[in-house]
């Protein structure tokens, strides 16, 4: 079963997956744009060195303040998406 986020939330959008390092940089920038910094965010070295087609991205650890910021951002995004789906 595929992750709904990976399927573009089921609305027919296709997901373009950038190279791993580029994806990490884009994720860092997107999080920074909404005020969230994950200090340990990076490419997982074990899967990057393996033959896996899609290496893992380590989101890492963060303090509770950053976790609260991330929760708020995700909830706002979910609320906006819900409104967009209703219109």
Protein Blocks (a to p, Z undefined) as FASTA:
>chain_A
ZZfklnononopacddddfklmmmmmmmmmmmnopacfkgccdfklmmmmcfbdcddebj
adfklmmmmmmmmmmmmmmmmmmmmZZ
